């Protein structure tokens, strides 16, 4: 499970708009190592996809992203220093892939953005937030 849904519009006014929806509403779209890896790969692939003109990043449910998944963080408490550094670099890699995408990324912040979720928002070129965000 990657933790997100990708939908690329191919016709009509929205042709070329790629929607990436964080899809772990049961944990307020908190990310873990699996989701970070999948999203990084996805954003790197979007760079090479000429059919994509713009990316919209949003969250499923009432939250945009609550940052790191607490269950994942509990597992990380036993990581060595080297493993923690490597893990941090993976999150930085995701932020770098979003921030440096040559296509505009619109953050559609539908609810709470906490911790690393704020980092995702900061990487977007444009942000539109609901009043509940």
ChimeraX attribute file (.defattr): number of C-alpha atoms within 10 A of each C-alpha:
attribute: neighborCount
match mode: 1-to-1
recipient: residues
	/A:1	8
	/A:2	16
	/A:3	18
	/A:4	21
	/A:5	15
	/A:6	15
	/A:7	12
	/A:8	16
	/A:9	15
	/A:10	13
	/A:11	9
	/A:12	7
	/A:13	8
	/A:14	12
	/A:15	14
	/A:16	18
	/A:17	18
	/A:18	21
	/A:19	20
	/A:20	21
	/A:21	20
	/A:22	25
	/A:23	24
	/A:24	23
	/A:25	17
	/A:26	11
	/A:27	17
	/A:28	24
	/A:29	29
	/A:30	28
	/A:31	27
	/A:32	18
	/A:33	16
	/A:34	13
	/A:35	21
	/A:36	21
	/A:37	16
	/A:38	16
	/A:39	23
	/A:40	21
	/A:41	14
	/A:42	17
	/A:43	21
	/A:44	17
	/A:45	12
	/A:46	21
	/A:47	16
	/A:48	11
	/A:49	11
	/A:50	9
	/A:51	14
	/A:52	18
	/A:53	17
	/A:54	20
	/A:55	25
	/A:56	20
	/A:57	23
	/A:58	27
	/A:59	26
	/A:60	20
	/A:61	18
	/A:62	16
	/A:63	25
	/A:64	32
	/A:65	33
	/A:66	21
	/A:67	21
	/A:68	20
	/A:69	17
	/A:70	14
	/A:71	11
	/A:72	14
	/A:73	13
	/A:74	10
	/A:75	9
	/A:76	13
	/A:77	9
	/A:78	10
	/A:79	13
	/A:80	10
	/A:81	9
	/A:82	9
	/A:83	12
	/A:84	14
	/A:85	11
	/A:86	12
	/A:87	16
	/A:88	12
	/A:89	12
	/A:90	16
	/A:91	21
	/A:92	15
	/A:93	16
	/A:94	24
	/A:95	22
	/A:96	15
	/A:97	21
	/A:98	28
	/A:99	19
	/A:100	17
	/A:101	20
	/A:102	13
	/A:103	16
	/A:104	17
	/A:105	23
	/A:106	19
	/A:107	23
	/A:108	21
	/A:109	25
	/A:110	20
	/A:111	21
	/A:112	21
	/A:113	23
	/A:114	19
	/A:115	12
	/A:116	17
	/A:117	20
	/A:118	16
	/A:119	17
	/A:120	21
	/A:121	27
	/A:122	15
	/A:123	20
	/A:124	21
	/A:125	16
	/A:126	13
	/A:127	15
	/A:128	13
	/A:129	16
	/A:130	10
	/A:131	9
	/A:132	10
	/A:133	15
